Amino acid sequence: PVPSNAMRSGRTLPRLASWNPTFRASSIIPPLLILLISASQSPCFAIESNDPKDPQNITSVICDGSTGTRPNCEVLLDVPSSCSGESSLCPVVFFLHGSGGTNNWFSRTTGVHDEGVIGVYPQGEGGWNTGPKDTNQCDWSDFGCSVDPDEGALIASIISEVKSRGAVGNVYVTGNSNGAALAHR
């Protein structure tokens, strides 16, 4: 059937005369087997747990300079044993400190080990780049600026790394003050 909006406009839809919808198992099974075999030979990553109040430091993987100038870059990953394994459906929760704050106290106060969620504690550069700041080198309207911290790129790279380790649960963000401003971006 022709959609009614196409009939009203006087346009005709092209026909796919050469398309043949027959299914041949022999055409799909070899590529599927190759995919399954190569997936089974891929190295398996697992998200590893850590002791409460002793989060994993994943700074060297994240803070490589690709997310702007970050002399104080640090990212801590807090994984309870209930969320460890080859893959985890536990929620991943980012905890963002306020301006002038640090990520150091989150591992002692968030309760991720009691709640069964994975905690991520990134360190901002004197806060988060959510608007004009005295520490920014670029004007607020300079959208091509690449020297000031790029918070979106930082959060995206952390999510990518955590998911590559096997954490496939939903991602949530919470923050205090300036961290809350970033959480709403």
C-alpha positions, -999 to 999 in steps of 0.1 A, spaced: 0 0 0 11 36 -7 12 59 23 -16 85 23 8 115 24 25 102 -8 -8 99 -25 -18 135 -15 14 150 -28 12 133 -62 45 115 -57 50 79 -64 72 56 -44 99 36 -62 94 -1 -65 120 -26 -57 114 -50 -86 147 -69 -81 144 -75 -44 137 -112 -36 128 -118 1 137 -155 2 158 -165 31 187 -189 26 202 -203 58 235 -210 39 239 -173 33 237 -163 69 253 -192 88 289 -189 77 292 -152 87 274 -160 119 298 -188 127 328 -167 120 314 -140 143 308 -165 171 342 -181 167 361 -148 167 340 -136 198 349 -167 217 386 -162 210 386 -125 220 401 -117 254 375 -115 281 377 -85 303 361 -85 338 353 -57 361 373 -63 393 361 -54 427 380 -35 454 378 -32 491 354 -6 506 371 28 510 400 17 487 388 25 451 408 16 420 427 44 403 421 44 366 437 78 361 464 66 337 438 53 313 416 83 313 439 113 318 459 112 286 455 148 276 426 141 251 400 159 273 418 193 276 444 206 300 440 187 333 470 190 356 449 176 386 432 148 366 423 118 387 396 91 383 387 66 409 365 35 403 347 19 433 334 -16 425 317 -37 452 322 -75 450 285 -79 442 292 -60 409 323 -78 398 327 -104 371 328 -108 334 300 -83 330 279 -64 355 244 -50 353 250 -29 384 242 8 379 272 30 373 269 62 394 292 93 388 297 114 420 308 149 411 323 172 438 316 209 440 339 238 430 370 237 451 362 202 463 379 169 457 370 133 449 389 119 479 360 117 503 334 99 481 348 64 487 341 69 524 307 84 521 288 71 491 279 37 503 283 20 469 294 -12 485 262 -14 507 239 -3 478 254 -26 451 263 1 426 296 10 409 309 44 419 330 67 397 348 96 413 364 120 389 385 150 400 376 184 384 401 212 379 391 234 408 355 225 400 339 217 367 339 237 335 302 245 334 304 281 325 327 311 327 355 305 352 385 325 362 408 296 355 396 292 318 421 303 292 395 306 265 365 330 262 332 314 270 321 318 233 352 302 218 337 269 209 369 258 191 389 260 223 407 228 231 429 239 260 403 243 287 389 211 303 363 194 281 340 178 307 318 161 281 348 143 267 361 134 301 327 118 312 324 100 278 359 86 280 352 73 316 319 57 305 337 40 276 365 27 298 341 14 325 319 -3 299 349 -19 282 357 -35 316 323 -51 316 301 -27 335 270 -26 313 244 -12 337 226 21 334 247 53 340 236 79 365 252 112 376 249 131 408 268 161 421 272 188 448 269 224 438 292 229 408 291 191 403 253 193 402 256 219 374 277 194 354 253 166 362 225 186 345 244 193 313 
